[in-house]
């Protein structure tokens, strides 16, 4: 199959507008979802404004907030989400956004040094043939 992540009840999604991971508790219609953040807060979000993850919790359709909170804790979703590639990418993006001009300059020089080393090693490998 082409897709590996689907919108399912209990599926954990990242909502950029809220900046948090939430579980899908109900599908309102084709474009909107009811999500719960595992801290007794519920939100209505558009399907277009979420990022799917491969995490999930075991809940039924329209599960009550307390049930979702217990399932979040049982599945340890907060720690699993922080360890996911999506959360790591968001953290990296935040760090890069906060770089100063001098930090960007230092990063550029470090990349240049790395590229010189890689180019030299590739040159050595091609000469050995």
Buried (B, 14 or more C-beta within 10 A) or exposed (E): EEEEEEEEBBBBBBBEEBEBBBBBBBBEEEEBBBBBBBEEBEBEBEBEEBEBBEBBBEBEEEBEBEBBBBBBEEBEBBEBBEEBEBBEEBEEEEEEEEEEEEEEEEEEEEEEEEEEEEEEEEEEEEEEE
